[in-house]
Amino acid sequence: MPVMNMIEAINNALHLAFERDSEVVAFGEDSGNYGGVFRATKGLQEKFGSDRCFDAPICEQGIAGFAFGLALYGLKPVAEIQFSDYMYPAFDQIVNEIAKSRYRSGGQYPVPMVIRTPYGGGINGGLYHSQSPEAFYTHAPGIKIVVPSDPYEAKGLLLASVKDPNPVLFFEPKKIYRSAKGEVPVDYYEIPLSKARIAREGTHVTLIGWGAIHHINMDAAKLAEKEGISVEVIDLRTLIPYDIETLDASVRKTGRCVIVHEAPRTSGFGAELSATLHERNILQLQAPVQRITGWDTHYPFSFDYEYYPNPKRVLWAIKQTLEF
């Protein structure tokens, strides 16, 4: 089984999707002959032609709107927004058109499309190339939101997203695009959406994250283990709709929970998870749910490491909930 990084796994997934379904197309800024700024669409145009993989203008609203139109007419577009920071011009198309189409048509007009976009910090990208905007889109019914954490997950989740009849926002953690490596089957496989993964079993506290933060959580769990603390680590995978059953079961087992994300704390998706877990498990919880997040500031260029959650901050939260 070959070892791939995340970009290679995503590229492999796109090639397989193109081979299996002639209705799949891909486009974005520099996505054609160049293969995208991160090379995720490399080789698609050469192999499948410029009708199926092509460049788009520097117009995010146009990219999202064009994908929407293609999906309505029976194709399965996989559009790329070069950085998630630049999705905001497409916000109206995503939340007012793409998300609402199936509902407003009584199911007559589903929108089978994917918008791929790199998100997050940890690369000294500054305030315009480091944002984690996933929480904005979780408030729009009708969209699925997926965030992979490693190459194996990225391939299986992307293939499932392309096959799904609903619109999917696929946030790719660029911090680990090339640093996260692992064995990935070359054959086609899917990882079901809306099913969280228990990456490490534990008994003292539940630790929840997604994307690149999952690796921070795994490192924090190892630090905690050295101090006799057993941490159960959950990779959420899909933010909307998320796997509340798996979260409930884990929290009821451990009685404690820490949620970690790199987006700002206020109105971050961790707040939604925290509120839901409190509402459903208040009698089983032995301490309030803790959150470790980015700060309520714009993402700094010079203090990237201080902004980004690290294993020591997560370990501190684990201890806080145990000492409650």
C-alpha positions, 0 to 999 in steps of 0.5 A: 500500500503506497504512502501518500501525503494529503495532497496526493490522496486528494489528487488520487481521489479526484482521478478515481471520481473522474474515472468512475463518473463522466459527470464529475468536473473540476475547476477553480483558479489555476486548477486546469493545466497548472493543477491548482496552487497546491497541485491538488488537481494535477494531471486531471486536465491532461488525462480527461481534457479541458472540458472536465478540468479547467481554469476559472476567473478570479471570482469566487462568487462566479465559481460557486454560482457556476458550480450551482448551475452545473449541478442543477443541470446534472453534472457533479462539479468539484469547485476549488476556492483557492483559500477559504479566506476568499469564500466570503464573496461567494457567501450569498451563492452558498447560503442563499442559493446552493443551500436552499435549492433542494428545500425550496423545490420540494426535493426536485432540484438537489445540488450534487456538488463539492466546494474544496478549499484549504483552510486554517493557520500554522503556516505563517500565512497572516490574516488573509491566508489563515482563517478557519471560517467553518462556523459561518456555514454551519448556520446554513441548513442544506449544506454538509461540512466535512473536514479531513484529518489525514490522507486516508481520511481525505481520500475516503471522505472526498469520494463520499462527498462527490457521490453525495446528492447534497452540496458539501463544503470540503475544508482541507487543513493546509497546515498538514497538506504535505506533512501528514503522511500515511498508507492510502489504498489506491483503489476506490473507497468511501468513508461515510459522512456524518460518522465520527472516528474514535482515534484513541480510546480512553476513560478519563476525558473526551477530547474532540477536534477536527482537521489539523487540530486532531493531531494536536489532540493526539499529541496532548493525549500522549502528554496526558498519558505520561501523567496517568490520564486516559484520554479518548480522542475523537476526530469529528470528520463531519461538522454538519450533520455531526455524529452526536451519538458517538459524542454522547456515548463517549462523554457519558463514559468519561464524564468530562470533555474538552473541545479544540478548534483553531477558529476564534472562540466566540461563536466557534463551532465548539460552542455549538458542540458544548451546548448540545453536549450539556443539554443532552448529558448534564447528569452524566457530566462531572465538569463543564465542557472546556474549550481551547480555541484560537483567540478573538483577534485577526490571525497574526502573522508574527505570532502564529504559534501563540495563536494556534492551539498547542498540546500544552494548552490542551493538556492544561484544559484536560487537567482543569476539567479533571480538577473541577 
